[in-house]
Structure formats: C-alpha cells, structure tokens
Amino acid sequence: MASNEENVVFIGNKPVNSYVLACVTQLNEGADRIVLKARGRAISRAVDVAEVLRRRFMKDLIEIEDIQISTEQIETREGNVSNVSAIEITIRKKN
Amino acid sequence: MASNEENVVFIGNKPVNSYVLACVTQLNEGADRIVLKARGRAISRAVDVAEVLRRRFMKDLIEIEDIQISTEQIETREGNVSNVSAIEITIRKKN
C-alpha cells in the first residue's frame, strides 16, 4: 500500500470495533491518513470510531486532521431524490 | 440578547425542525454564533440541523466555523462510568 495514498473507510451498520480494526490495519500497513465516511444514522458511529481510535487503540499516534459535513442526494427506488447528511472525518498519523 | 454571546443549542430527540427553529430564532435575535451540542445517537441529528440551516433556512447567511468531536464520561444509575461520543458544531453568520 502506498504510503501517501488516501484510504477511505465507509462506516455502515457493523459494530464500531470492526471499523476500528479496519483502520488499525490500514495504519499499520503504512497509511498516513484515513478518511472515515458515513451518512445518516451511521454518522454517530463514525464519530465513535474516530474517538475509540484516538483514545484507546492508537492513543498519541493519530490526530483528527479535519471534519467536514455535507448533504448528499440519494435516488430512492421510486425515482425520487432524498437528501441525507454526511460526514467525513480525516485521521492522520502524528509526526 | 448580547450580540457576541455564545449561544448553545443542545440537540436531543426532538424533530430536526424544532432545533432548526431554535437556531433561526437566536440568529434573528442577534446571535452571531451558535454552538450545536449533541451526544451519542443525537450526533447525526446535529449534523442534520446544521445542514438544513446552511442549505435551506439560512442559505448564504451562515457558515460552519468549526467542528469538534470528543468523548464524555457519563455516570450510570448504578454508579459506573460510561463513555459516550460527542460533537460540537459551531455556526456563524457570514460577514
């Protein structure tokens, strides 16, 4: 895995620790930066993942670089467009 | 209401629009800045409130100034300490 590559972890409905493990693996394999992406109700879980990483598993090794929120438009099965909030939390290794 | 006062809106389990209305009211009464605070599952709703304000009700009038995430410790009824994620979204009027 290239060291400067941007790694994205999409947060869904799995337990927090499964995403934490995915992040720890990517960081240990050489990623300098990970972007956690979530929409709708999974936004709370993305914050949980970032906080568990920062306070427990990668304590003093990573920091929150940036947090962005946005609105995404999703097409429903009926063809309507629905708005859903989204978050991107960028985590990076400390120097 | 003092113009430079920091106004906090705690996001809980009510519908998104009730918090949006609280924010619009404070901004119209002279607040320059509002901090949305939420914990746990309400984090997603805080993002919804910020996005609805920014994209619909106060379009072009406000911007997201800052987003911070943290972990808070809550004491349960049994006296145990439990960790919960939290978010603070600071919204300000554009100049």
N, CA and C atoms of all chains as a GROMACS GRO file, in nm:
protein
  570
    1MET      N    1   0.084  -0.120   0.000
    1MET     CA    2   0.000   0.000   0.000
    1MET      C    3   0.088   0.125   0.000
    2ALA      N    4   0.063   0.216  -0.090
    2ALA     CA    5   0.145   0.337  -0.100
    2ALA      C    6   0.126   0.422   0.025
    3SER      N    7   0.234   0.479   0.071
    3SER     CA    8   0.233   0.549   0.198
    3SER      C    9   0.150   0.677   0.195
    4ASN      N   10   0.142   0.742   0.080
    4ASN     CA   11   0.068   0.868   0.074
    4ASN      C   12  -0.074   0.853   0.021
    5GLU      N   13  -0.114   0.731  -0.003
    5GLU     CA   14  -0.246   0.707  -0.056
    5GLU      C   15  -0.354   0.748   0.044
    6GLU      N   16  -0.465   0.798  -0.007
    6GLU     CA   17  -0.575   0.829   0.083
    6GLU      C   18  -0.665   0.707   0.097
    7ASN      N   19  -0.681   0.662   0.219
    7ASN     CA   20  -0.759   0.543   0.245
    7ASN      C   21  -0.895   0.581   0.300
    8VAL      N   22  -0.998   0.526   0.242
    8VAL     CA   23  -1.134   0.558   0.284
    8VAL      C   24  -1.196   0.437   0.353
    9VAL      N   25  -1.256   0.459   0.468
    9VAL     CA   26  -1.332   0.355   0.535
    9VAL      C   27  -1.477   0.403   0.543
   10PHE      N   28  -1.565   0.330   0.478
   10PHE     CA   29  -1.708   0.364   0.481
   10PHE      C   30  -1.771   0.302   0.604
   11ILE      N   31  -1.835   0.385   0.686
   11ILE     CA   32  -1.895   0.339   0.810
   11ILE      C   33  -2.042   0.306   0.785
   12GLY      N   34  -2.079   0.183   0.816
   12GLY     CA   35  -2.218   0.140   0.798
   12GLY      C   36  -2.277   0.092   0.929
   13ASN      N   37  -2.341  -0.024   0.924
   13ASN     CA   38  -2.415  -0.073   1.041
   13ASN      C   39  -2.344  -0.178   1.123
   14LYS      N   40  -2.218  -0.208   1.090
   14LYS     CA   41  -2.145  -0.307   1.170
   14LYS      C   42  -2.106  -0.250   1.305
   15PRO      N   43  -2.062  -0.335   1.397
   15PRO     CA   44  -2.016  -0.285   1.527
   15PRO      C   45  -1.896  -0.191   1.511
   16VAL      N   46  -1.886  -0.095   1.602
   16VAL     CA   47  -1.777   0.004   1.598
   16VAL      C   48  -1.641  -0.063   1.585
   17ASN      N   49  -1.618  -0.170   1.661
   17ASN     CA   50  -1.485  -0.229   1.662
   17ASN      C   51  -1.443  -0.290   1.529
   18SER      N   52  -1.538  -0.328   1.445
   18SER     CA   53  -1.497  -0.383   1.315
   18SER      C   54  -1.437  -0.273   1.228
   19TYR      N   55  -1.487  -0.150   1.241
   19TYR     CA   56  -1.429  -0.038   1.167
   19TYR      C   57  -1.298   0.008   1.230
   20VAL      N   58  -1.293   0.001   1.363
   20VAL     CA   59  -1.168   0.035   1.431
   20VAL      C   60  -1.056  -0.058   1.384
   21LEU      N   61  -1.089  -0.185   1.375
   21LEU     CA   62  -0.990  -0.284   1.330
   21LEU      C   63  -0.946  -0.257   1.187
   22ALA      N   64  -1.039  -0.221   1.100
   22ALA     CA   65  -1.004  -0.189   0.960
   22ALA      C   66  -0.906  -0.071   0.956
   23CYS      N   67  -0.930   0.028   1.041
   23CYS     CA   68  -0.843   0.147   1.043
   23CYS      C   69  -0.705   0.113   1.098
   24VAL      N   70  -0.702   0.037   1.208
   24VAL     CA   71  -0.573  -0.001   1.267
   24VAL      C   72  -0.490  -0.079   1.165
   25THR      N   73  -0.556  -0.167   1.093
   25THR     CA   74  -0.486  -0.247   0.991
   25THR      C   75  -0.426  -0.157   0.883
   26GLN      N   76  -0.507  -0.063   0.834
   26GLN     CA   77  -0.456   0.025   0.729
   26GLN      C   78  -0.341   0.112   0.778
   27LEU      N   79  -0.353   0.161   0.900
   27LEU     CA   80  -0.245   0.245   0.955
   27LEU      C   81  -0.118   0.163   0.975
   28ASN      N   82  -0.134   0.040   1.021
   28ASN     CA   83  -0.017  -0.046   1.042
   28ASN      C   84   0.047  -0.091   0.911
   29GLU      N   85  -0.033  -0.089   0.804
   29GLU     CA   86   0.021  -0.127   0.673
   29GLU      C   87   0.084  -0.009   0.601
   30GLY      N   88   0.088   0.106   0.666
   30GLY     CA   89   0.163   0.217   0.608
   30GLY      C   90   0.082   0.339   0.569
   31ALA      N   91  -0.050   0.334   0.584
   31ALA     CA   92  -0.130   0.453   0.551
   31ALA      C   93  -0.097   0.566   0.648
   32ASP      N   94  -0.083   0.688   0.594
   32ASP     CA   95  -0.057   0.804   0.679
   32ASP      C   96  -0.187   0.874   0.720
   33ARG      N   97  -0.292   0.842   0.645
   33ARG     CA   98  -0.415   0.918   0.658
   33ARG      C   99  -0.532   0.827   0.624
   34ILE      N  100  -0.640   0.839   0.702
   34ILE     CA  101  -0.761   0.763   0.673
   34ILE      C  102  -0.880   0.858   0.676
   35VAL      N  103  -0.970   0.842   0.580
   35VAL     CA  104  -1.094   0.921   0.580
   35VAL      C  105  -1.210   0.830   0.615
   36LEU      N  106  -1.277   0.861   0.726
   36LEU     CA  107  -1.398   0.788   0.765
   36LEU      C  108  -1.517   0.858   0.701
   37LYS      N  109  -1.597   0.784   0.625
   37LYS     CA  110  -1.714   0.844   0.561
   37LYS      C  111  -1.841   0.775   0.609
   38ALA      N  112  -1.942   0.856   0.642
   38ALA     CA  113  -2.068   0.799   0.688
   38ALA      C  114  -2.183   0.889   0.647
   39ARG      N  115  -2.300   0.828   0.636
   39ARG     CA  116  -2.421   0.903   0.604
   39ARG      C  117  -2.530   0.868   0.704
   40GLY      N  118  -2.623   0.963   0.721
   40GLY     CA  119  -2.742   0.937   0.802
   40GLY      C  120  -2.708   0.893   0.944
   41ARG      N  121  -2.776   0.788   0.989
   41ARG     CA  122  -2.757   0.746   1.128
   41ARG      C  123  -2.618   0.693   1.158
   42ALA      N  124  -2.545   0.652   1.054
   42ALA     CA  125  -2.410   0.600   1.076
   42ALA      C  126  -2.311   0.710   1.114
   43ILE      N  127  -2.354   0.837   1.103
   43ILE     CA  128  -2.265   0.948   1.139
   43ILE      C  129  -2.218   0.936   1.284
   44SER      N  130  -2.310   0.902   1.374
   44SER     CA  131  -2.272   0.887   1.515
   44SER      C  132  -2.166   0.778   1.531
   45ARG      N  133  -2.181   0.671   1.453
   45ARG     CA  134  -2.085   0.561   1.463
   45ARG      C  135  -1.947   0.602   1.411
   46ALA      N  136  -1.944   0.685   1.308
   46ALA     CA  137  -1.815   0.732   1.257
   46ALA      C  138  -1.741   0.812   1.365
   47VAL      N  139  -1.816   0.892   1.440
   47VAL     CA  140  -1.754   0.968   1.550
   47VAL      C  141  -1.704   0.872   1.657
   48ASP      N  142  -1.782   0.768   1.685
   48ASP     CA  143  -1.738   0.666   1.781
   48ASP      C  144  -1.606   0.602   1.736
   49VAL      N  145  -1.597   0.566   1.608
   49VAL     CA  146  -1.477   0.501   1.555
   49VAL      C  147  -1.355   0.593   1.574
   50ALA      N  148  -1.372   0.720   1.536
   50ALA     CA  149  -1.262   0.816   1.548
   50ALA      C  150  -1.219   0.830   1.694
   51GLU      N  151  -1.316   0.838   1.783
   51GLU     CA  152  -1.284   0.858   1.925
   51GLU      C  153  -1.220   0.735   1.988
   52VAL      N  154  -1.267   0.616   1.950
   52VAL     CA  155  -1.207   0.493   2.005
   52VAL      C  156  -1.063   0.479   1.955
   53LEU      N  157  -1.041   0.511   1.828
   53LEU     CA  158  -0.904   0.506   1.774
   53LEU      C  159  -0.814   0.604   1.848
   54ARG      N  160  -0.861   0.724   1.863
   54ARG     CA  161  -0.778   0.830   1.919
   54ARG      C  162  -0.752   0.810   2.068
   55ARG      N  163  -0.850   0.756   2.138
   55ARG     CA  164  -0.836   0.749   2.283
   55ARG      C  165  -0.791   0.613   2.333
   56ARG      N  166  -0.806   0.509   2.250
   56ARG     CA  167  -0.771   0.378   2.302
   56ARG      C  168  -0.664   0.308   2.218
   57PHE      N  169  -0.698   0.277   2.092
   57PHE     CA  170  -0.610   0.187   2.017
   57PHE      C  171  -0.488   0.254   1.957
   58MET      N  172  -0.501   0.379   1.918
   58MET     CA  173  -0.388   0.448   1.856
   58MET      C  174  -0.354   0.574   1.935
   59LYS      N  175  -0.369   0.563   2.065
   59LYS     CA  176  -0.351   0.679   2.152
   59LYS      C  177  -0.214   0.745   2.128
   60ASP      N  178  -0.213   0.876   2.118
   60ASP     CA  179  -0.091   0.955   2.097
   60ASP      C  180  -0.027   0.932   1.960
   61LEU      N  181  -0.082   0.844   1.878
   61LEU     CA  182  -0.023   0.816   1.748
   61LEU      C  183  -0.097   0.885   1.634
   62ILE      N  184  -0.223   0.914   1.655
   62ILE     CA  185  -0.302   0.978   1.549
   62ILE      C  186  -0.372   1.102   1.604
   63GLU      N  187  -0.419   1.184   1.509
   63GLU     CA  188  -0.498   1.301   1.546
   63GLU      C  189  -0.604   1.326   1.440
   64ILE      N  190  -0.708   1.399   1.480
   64ILE     CA  191  -0.812   1.437   1.386
   64ILE      C  192  -0.759   1.555   1.304
   65GLU      N  193  -0.750   1.537   1.174
   65GLU     CA  194  -0.698   1.645   1.091
   65GLU      C  195  -0.810   1.739   1.045
   66ASP      N  196  -0.925   1.681   1.012
   66ASP     CA  197  -1.031   1.763   0.955
   66ASP      C  198  -1.166   1.691   0.969
   67ILE      N  199  -1.272   1.769   0.985
   67ILE     CA  200  -1.408   1.714   0.985
   67ILE      C  201  -1.494   1.800   0.893
   68GLN      N  202  -1.556   1.738   0.796
   68GLN     CA  203  -1.645   1.810   0.704
   68GLN      C  204  -1.783   1.746   0.708
   69ILE      N  205  -1.886   1.829   0.701
   69ILE     CA  206  -2.021   1.776   0.688
   69ILE      C  207  -2.080   1.826   0.556
   70SER      N  208  -2.174   1.751   0.504
   70SER     CA  209  -2.233   1.786   0.375
   70SER      C  210  -2.370   1.722   0.362
   71THR      N  211  -2.436   1.750   0.252
   71THR     CA  212  -2.563   1.686   0.221
   71THR      C  213  -2.549   1.613   0.089
   72GLU      N  214  -2.589   1.487   0.089
   72GLU     CA  215  -2.584   1.409  -0.035
   72GLU      C  216  -2.725   1.379  -0.082
   73GLN      N  217  -2.739   1.369  -0.211
   73GLN     CA  218  -2.870   1.338  -0.266
   73GLN      C  219  -2.872   1.194  -0.313
   74ILE      N  220  -2.974   1.123  -0.264
   74ILE     CA  221  -2.987   0.982  -0.295
   74ILE      C  222  -3.115   0.961  -0.375
   75GLU      N  223  -3.106   0.879  -0.476
   75GLU     CA  224  -3.227   0.848  -0.552
   75GLU      C  225  -3.295   0.727  -0.490
   76THR      N  226  -3.423   0.742  -0.458
   76THR     CA  227  -3.497   0.631  -0.400
   76THR      C  228  -3.542   0.535  -0.509
   77ARG      N  229  -3.595   0.421  -0.465
   77ARG     CA  230  -3.642   0.322  -0.562
   77ARG      C  231  -3.751   0.376  -0.653
   78GLU      N  232  -3.829   0.469  -0.597
   78GLU     CA  233  -3.939   0.527  -0.675
   78GLU      C  234  -3.890   0.636  -0.770
   79GLY      N  235  -3.760   0.666  -0.764
   79GLY     CA  236  -3.706   0.766  -0.855
   79GLY      C  237  -3.706   0.907  -0.796
   80ASN      N  238  -3.750   0.919  -0.671
   80ASN     CA  239  -3.745   1.049  -0.605
   80ASN      C  240  -3.604   1.077  -0.553
   81VAL      N  241  -3.575   1.204  -0.528
   81VAL     CA  242  -3.445   1.240  -0.472
   81VAL      C  243  -3.463   1.276  -0.326
   82SER      N  244  -3.380   1.215  -0.242
   82SER     CA  245  -3.389   1.238  -0.099
   82SER      C  246  -3.255   1.292  -0.048
   83ASN      N  247  -3.260   1.389   0.043
   83ASN     CA  248  -3.138   1.445   0.100
   83ASN      C  249  -3.096   1.370   0.224
   84VAL      N  250  -2.967   1.344   0.237
   84VAL     CA  251  -2.917   1.279   0.357
   84VAL      C  252  -2.787   1.348   0.398
   85SER      N  253  -2.772   1.371   0.528
   85SER     CA  254  -2.650   1.434   0.578
   85SER      C  255  -2.534   1.335   0.576
   86ALA      N  256  -2.412   1.388   0.561
   86ALA     CA  257  -2.294   1.303   0.556
   86ALA      C  258  -2.181   1.368   0.633
   87ILE      N  259  -2.085   1.286   0.673
   87ILE     CA  260  -1.967   1.338   0.744
   87ILE      C  261  -1.842   1.272   0.688
   88GLU      N  262  -1.733   1.347   0.688
   88GLU     CA  263  -1.602   1.292   0.654
   88GLU      C  264  -1.505   1.333   0.763
   89ILE      N  265  -1.449   1.234   0.830
   89ILE     CA  266  -1.353   1.260   0.937
   89ILE      C  267  -1.216   1.212   0.889
   90THR      N  268  -1.122   1.305   0.877
   90THR     CA  269  -0.988   1.268   0.832
   90THR      C  270  -0.895   1.253   0.954
   91ILE      N  271  -0.836   1.134   0.961
   91ILE     CA  272  -0.745   1.100   1.070
   91ILE      C  273  -0.605   1.088   1.012
   92ARG      N  274  -0.507   1.141   1.079
   92ARG     CA  275  -0.370   1.124   1.027
   92ARG      C  276  -0.274   1.087   1.139
   93LYS      N  277  -0.168   1.021   1.098
   93LYS     CA  278  -0.062   0.987   1.194
   93LYS      C  279   0.009   1.115   1.237
   94LYS      N  280   0.040   1.122   1.364
   94LYS     CA  281   0.120   1.235   1.412
   94LYS      C  282   0.264   1.219   1.365
   95ASN      N  283   0.332   1.332   1.350
   95ASN     CA  284   0.472   1.325   1.308
   95ASN      C  285   0.563   1.284   1.424
   96MET      N  286  -3.063   4.010   2.386
   96MET     CA  287  -2.951   3.913   2.377
   96MET      C  288  -2.826   3.984   2.326
   97ALA      N  289  -2.717   3.968   2.397
   97ALA     CA  290  -2.593   4.033   2.356
   97ALA      C  291  -2.545   3.976   2.223
   98SER      N  292  -2.494   4.062   2.141
   98SER     CA  293  -2.460   4.023   2.005
   98SER      C  294  -2.343   3.926   1.998
   99ASN      N  295  -2.250   3.935   2.093
   99ASN     CA  296  -2.134   3.848   2.086
   99ASN      C  297  -2.143   3.725   2.176
  100GLU      N  298  -2.255   3.709   2.239
  100GLU     CA  299  -2.275   3.597   2.330
  100GLU      C  300  -2.269   3.464   2.255
  101GLU      N  301  -2.214   3.363   2.319
  101GLU     CA  302  -2.214   3.231   2.257
  101GLU      C  303  -2.343   3.157   2.296
  102ASN      N  304  -2.416   3.117   2.196
  102ASN     CA  305  -2.544   3.051   2.220
  102ASN      C  306  -2.531   2.903   2.193
  103VAL      N  307  -2.575   2.825   2.289
  103VAL     CA  308  -2.565   2.680   2.276
  103VAL      C  309  -2.704   2.621   2.256
  104VAL      N  310  -2.715   2.532   2.159
  104VAL     CA  311  -2.839   2.457   2.139
  104VAL      C  312  -2.806   2.309   2.159
  105PHE      N  313  -2.866   2.248   2.260
  105PHE     CA  314  -2.843   2.106   2.286
  105PHE      C  315  -2.939   2.024   2.200
  106ILE      N  316  -2.884   1.934   2.121
  106ILE     CA  317  -2.965   1.853   2.031
  106ILE      C  318  -3.000   1.721   2.099
  107GLY      N  319  -3.130   1.694   2.109
  107GLY     CA  320  -3.175   1.570   2.172
  107GLY      C  321  -3.260   1.489   2.076
  108ASN      N  322  -3.374   1.445   2.124
  108ASN     CA  323  -3.457   1.353   2.045
  108ASN      C  324  -3.576   1.416   1.973
  109LYS      N  325  -3.586   1.548   1.977
  109LYS     CA  326  -3.698   1.613   1.908
  109LYS      C  327  -3.674   1.610   1.756
  110PRO      N  328  -3.777   1.645   1.680
  110PRO     CA  329  -3.759   1.652   1.534
  110PRO      C  330  -3.655   1.759   1.496
  111VAL      N  331  -3.587   1.736   1.385
  111VAL     CA  332  -3.483   1.827   1.338
  111VAL      C  333  -3.533   1.972   1.331
  112ASN      N  334  -3.654   1.990   1.278
  112ASN     CA  335  -3.703   2.126   1.256
  112ASN      C  336  -3.724   2.205   1.384
  113SER      N  337  -3.745   2.137   1.496
  113SER     CA  338  -3.763   2.214   1.620
  113SER      C  339  -3.631   2.278   1.662
  114TYR      N  340  -3.519   2.210   1.633
  114TYR     CA  341  -3.388   2.269   1.663
  114TYR      C  342  -3.351   2.375   1.559
  115VAL      N  343  -3.390   2.350   1.435
  115VAL     CA  344  -3.366   2.450   1.330
  115VAL      C  345  -3.435   2.581   1.368
  116LEU      N  346  -3.559   2.569   1.414
  116LEU     CA  347  -3.636   2.687   1.453
  116LEU      C  348  -3.569   2.760   1.569
  117ALA      N  349  -3.518   2.685   1.667
  117ALA     CA  350  -3.448   2.746   1.781
  117ALA      C  351  -3.327   2.826   1.732
  118CYS      N  352  -3.255   2.770   1.636
  118CYS     CA  353  -3.136   2.838   1.583
  118CYS      C  354  -3.173   2.963   1.504
  119VAL      N  355  -3.274   2.950   1.418
  119VAL     CA  356  -3.317   3.065   1.337
  119VAL      C  357  -3.359   3.180   1.430
  120THR      N  358  -3.432   3.144   1.536
  120THR     CA  359  -3.478   3.245   1.631
  120THR      C  360  -3.360   3.317   1.695
  121GLN      N  361  -3.261   3.238   1.742
  121GLN     CA  362  -3.145   3.300   1.807
  121GLN      C  363  -3.067   3.388   1.711
  122LEU      N  364  -3.051   3.342   1.588
  122LEU     CA  365  -2.977   3.421   1.489
  122LEU      C  366  -3.052   3.551   1.457
  123ASN      N  367  -3.184   3.540   1.446
  123ASN     CA  368  -3.263   3.660   1.416
  123ASN      C  369  -3.268   3.757   1.532
  124GLU      N  370  -3.246   3.705   1.654
  124GLU     CA  371  -3.245   3.793   1.771
  124GLU      C  372  -3.109   3.854   1.794
  125GLY      N  373  -3.015   3.827   1.706
  125GLY     CA  374  -2.887   3.898   1.714
  125GLY      C  375  -2.765   3.813   1.743
  126ALA      N  376  -2.782   3.684   1.766
  126ALA     CA  377  -2.666   3.598   1.791
  126ALA      C  378  -2.579   3.591   1.665
  127ASP      N  379  -2.446   3.602   1.684
  127ASP     CA  380  -2.353   3.592   1.572
  127ASP      C  381  -2.307   3.449   1.551
  128ARG      N  382  -2.325   3.369   1.654
  128ARG     CA  383  -2.263   3.237   1.657
  128ARG      C  384  -2.350   3.144   1.741
  129ILE      N  385  -2.366   3.020   1.693
  129ILE     CA  386  -2.441   2.920   1.770
  129ILE      C  387  -2.358   2.793   1.775
  130VAL      N  388  -2.356   2.730   1.892
  130VAL     CA  389  -2.288   2.602   1.904
  130VAL      C  390  -2.393   2.493   1.923
  131LEU      N  391  -2.397   2.398   1.830
  131LEU     CA  392  -2.485   2.282   1.841
  131LEU      C  393  -2.409   2.173   1.915
  132LYS      N  394  -2.466   2.123   2.024
  132LYS     CA  395  -2.401   2.018   2.101
  132LYS      C  396  -2.488   1.893   2.104
  133ALA      N  397  -2.427   1.778   2.081
  133ALA     CA  398  -2.502   1.653   2.083
  133ALA      C  399  -2.413   1.540   2.131
  134ARG      N  400  -2.476   1.438   2.185
  134ARG     CA  401  -2.405   1.318   2.230
  134ARG      C  402  -2.471   1.195   2.172
  135GLY      N  403  -2.391   1.089   2.157
  135GLY     CA  404  -2.447   0.959   2.117
  135GLY      C  405  -2.522   0.966   1.986
  136ARG      N  406  -2.639   0.903   1.985
  136ARG     CA  407  -2.715   0.894   1.860
  136ARG      C  408  -2.764   1.029   1.809
  137ALA      N  409  -2.771   1.128   1.897
  137ALA     CA  410  -2.818   1.260   1.855
  137ALA      C  411  -2.714   1.332   1.768
  138ILE      N  412  -2.592   1.277   1.759
  138ILE     CA  413  -2.487   1.339   1.677
  138ILE      C  414  -2.535   1.353   1.532
  139SER      N  415  -2.596   1.248   1.479
  139SER     CA  416  -2.645   1.254   1.340
  139SER      C  417  -2.746   1.367   1.324
  140ARG      N  418  -2.830   1.385   1.424
  140ARG     CA  419  -2.932   1.488   1.416
  140ARG      C  420  -2.870   1.629   1.419
  141ALA      N  421  -2.763   1.644   1.496
  141ALA     CA  422  -2.693   1.774   1.499
  141ALA      C  423  -2.639   1.810   1.361
  142VAL      N  424  -2.587   1.710   1.290
  142VAL     CA  425  -2.539   1.733   1.154
  142VAL      C  426  -2.656   1.770   1.063
  143ASP      N  427  -2.768   1.701   1.080
  143ASP     CA  428  -2.889   1.736   1.003
  143ASP      C  429  -2.929   1.882   1.026
  144VAL      N  430  -2.930   1.925   1.152
  144VAL     CA  431  -2.971   2.062   1.184
  144VAL      C  432  -2.877   2.162   1.116
  145ALA      N  433  -2.748   2.138   1.126
  145ALA     CA  434  -2.651   2.229   1.064
  145ALA      C  435  -2.670   2.235   0.913
  146GLU      N  436  -2.692   2.119   0.852
  146GLU     CA  437  -2.708   2.114   0.707
  146GLU      C  438  -2.839   2.178   0.660
  147VAL      N  439  -2.947   2.157   0.734
  147VAL     CA  440  -3.075   2.219   0.697
  147VAL      C  441  -3.065   2.371   0.710
  148LEU      N  442  -3.000   2.418   0.814
  148LEU     CA  443  -2.980   2.562   0.832
  148LEU      C  444  -2.900   2.620   0.717
  149ARG      N  445  -2.791   2.554   0.685
  149ARG     CA  446  -2.698   2.607   0.587
  149ARG      C  447  -2.753   2.601   0.446
  150ARG      N  448  -2.830   2.496   0.419
  150ARG     CA  449  -2.874   2.477   0.281
  150ARG      C  450  -3.015   2.527   0.253
  151ARG      N  451  -3.093   2.548   0.358
  151ARG     CA  452  -3.232   2.586   0.332
  151ARG      C  453  -3.270   2.718   0.398
  152PHE      N  454  -3.271   2.719   0.533
  152PHE     CA  455  -3.332   2.832   0.601
  152PHE      C  456  -3.243   2.955   0.610
  153MET      N  457  -3.112   2.933   0.622
  153MET     CA  458  -3.022   3.048   0.635
  153MET      C  459  -2.919   3.045   0.523
  154LYS      N  460  -2.963   3.003   0.407
  154LYS     CA  461  -2.872   2.986   0.294
  154LYS      C  462  -2.795   3.114   0.266
  155ASP      N  463  -2.665   3.101   0.246
  155ASP     CA  464  -2.575   3.213   0.215
  155ASP      C  465  -2.558   3.310   0.332
  156LEU      N  466  -2.625   3.286   0.443
  156LEU     CA  467  -2.614   3.377   0.557
  156LEU      C  468  -2.523   3.323   0.666
  157ILE      N  469  -2.510   3.191   0.672
  157ILE     CA  470  -2.427   3.132   0.778
  157ILE      C  471  -2.326   3.035   0.717
  158GLU      N  472  -2.227   3.001   0.799
  158GLU     CA  473  -2.129   2.901   0.757
  158GLU      C  474  -2.085   2.820   0.878
  159ILE      N  475  -2.032   2.702   0.851
  159ILE     CA  476  -1.978   2.618   0.957
  159ILE      C  477  -1.841   2.672   0.993
  160GLU      N  478  -1.823   2.713   1.116
  160GLU     CA  479  -1.694   2.768   1.157
  160GLU      C  480  -1.600   2.659   1.206
  161ASP      N  481  -1.655   2.563   1.280
  161ASP     CA  482  -1.569   2.463   1.342
  161ASP      C  483  -1.651   2.340   1.380
  162ILE      N  484  -1.586   2.223   1.375
  162ILE     CA  485  -1.650   2.100   1.423
  162ILE      C  486  -1.549   2.027   1.511
  163GLN      N  487  -1.588   1.998   1.632
  163GLN     CA  488  -1.502   1.925   1.725
  163GLN      C  489  -1.574   1.799   1.772
  164ILE      N  490  -1.500   1.689   1.785
  164ILE     CA  491  -1.558   1.570   1.845
  164ILE      C  492  -1.480   1.535   1.971
  165SER      N  493  -1.545   1.467   2.062
  165SER     CA  494  -1.482   1.434   2.190
  165SER      C  495  -1.551   1.314   2.252
  166THR      N  496  -1.499   1.271   2.365
  166THR     CA  497  -1.562   1.164   2.442
  166THR      C  498  -1.598   1.218   2.580
  167GLU      N  499  -1.722   1.197   2.620
  167GLU     CA  500  -1.764   1.241   2.752
  167GLU      C  501  -1.793   1.120   2.839
  168GLN      N  502  -1.770   1.137   2.966
  168GLN     CA  503  -1.795   1.027   3.059
  168GLN      C  504  -1.923   1.056   3.136
  169ILE      N  505  -2.010   0.958   3.133
  169ILE     CA  506  -2.140   0.971   3.199
  169ILE      C  507  -2.149   0.869   3.311
  170GLU      N  508  -2.203   0.912   3.423
  170GLU     CA  509  -2.222   0.818   3.533
  170GLU      C  510  -2.359   0.754   3.520
  171THR      N  511  -2.362   0.620   3.521
  171THR     CA  512  -2.489   0.550   3.511
  171THR      C  513  -2.557   0.545   3.648
  172ARG      N  514  -2.681   0.500   3.647
  172ARG     CA  515  -2.756   0.491   3.773
  172ARG      C  516  -2.687   0.400   3.873
  173GLU      N  517  -2.617   0.298   3.821
  173GLU     CA  518  -2.550   0.203   3.909
  173GLU      C  519  -2.416   0.258   3.959
  174GLY      N  520  -2.380   0.378   3.914
  174GLY     CA  521  -2.257   0.438   3.960
  174GLY      C  522  -2.136   0.406   3.873
  175ASN      N  523  -2.159   0.332   3.764
  175ASN     CA  524  -2.049   0.305   3.671
  175ASN      C  525  -2.027   0.425   3.579
  176VAL      N  526  -1.908   0.429   3.519
  176VAL     CA  527  -1.878   0.535   3.425
  176VAL      C  528  -1.883   0.479   3.284
  177SER      N  529  -1.957   0.548   3.198
  177SER     CA  530  -1.972   0.504   3.060
  177SER      C  531  -1.922   0.613   2.966
  178ASN      N  532  -1.853   0.574   2.857
  178ASN     CA  533  -1.804   0.671   2.759
  178ASN      C  534  -1.907   0.693   2.649
  179VAL      N  535  -1.926   0.818   2.611
  179VAL     CA  536  -2.015   0.848   2.500
  179VAL      C  537  -1.950   0.955   2.412
  180SER      N  538  -1.961   0.936   2.280
  180SER     CA  539  -1.905   1.034   2.187
  180SER      C  540  -1.991   1.160   2.184
  181ALA      N  541  -1.926   1.272   2.155
  181ALA     CA  542  -1.998   1.398   2.149
  181ALA      C  543  -1.947   1.482   2.032
  182ILE      N  544  -2.030   1.576   1.989
  182ILE     CA  545  -1.990   1.666   1.880
  182ILE      C  546  -2.030   1.808   1.915
  183GLU      N  547  -1.950   1.904   1.871
  183GLU     CA  548  -1.985   2.045   1.881
  183GLU      C  549  -1.967   2.108   1.744
  184ILE      N  550  -2.075   2.159   1.689
  184ILE     CA  551  -2.071   2.224   1.558
  184ILE      C  552  -2.096   2.373   1.579
  185THR      N  553  -1.996   2.454   1.545
  185THR     CA  554  -2.012   2.599   1.560
  185THR      C  555  -2.051   2.661   1.426
  186ILE      N  556  -2.162   2.732   1.431
  186ILE     CA  557  -2.217   2.800   1.313
  186ILE      C  558  -2.204   2.949   1.335
  187ARG      N  559  -2.163   3.022   1.233
  187ARG     CA  560  -2.158   3.168   1.250
  187ARG      C  561  -2.216   3.239   1.130
  188LYS      N  562  -2.260   3.360   1.157
  188LYS     CA  563  -2.309   3.445   1.048
  188LYS      C  564  -2.193   3.485   0.960
  189LYS      N  565  -2.216   3.486   0.830
  189LYS     CA  566  -2.115   3.536   0.738
  189LYS      C  567  -2.108   3.688   0.749
  190ASN      N  568  -1.990   3.742   0.720
  190ASN     CA  569  -1.976   3.889   0.723
  190ASN      C  570  -2.037   3.952   0.598
   0.00000   0.00000   0.00000
